[in-house]
């Protein structure tokens, strides 16, 4: 026998668990760029004196990169892992 109430409930739960796409905005700042989701700042990439890039998430230095694209990728990865 098929339990329709249970099947409907599972269908609703399945739809709720789908993740929405997240838009990350990259804005210029005094020292580099800031990554935000909505109004929440999720990471900073600061340009250092020796032309490298520090990735900072939640006020904590994560890593330093020589290339900006690598720093940006690391900042986004760190944010995704924190979700």
ZICORSUL-V402846 format. One line per field, one symbol per residue. ss: DSSP state (H for helix, E for strand, L for the rest). psi: psi as a letter, one per 20 degrees, with the letter a starting at -180 (. if undefined). A space follows every 50 residues. Layout:
ss: ???
psi: ???
This chain:
ss: LLLHHHHHHHHHHHHHLLLLLLLLEEEELLLEEEEEELLEEEEEEEELLL LLEEEEELLEEEEEELLHHHHHHHHHHHHHHHL
psi: ppnhggggghgggghhippqqppppoqqrgicqppqocipphrqopprhk krpppppkjppgrpqhpghgggggggggghhi.
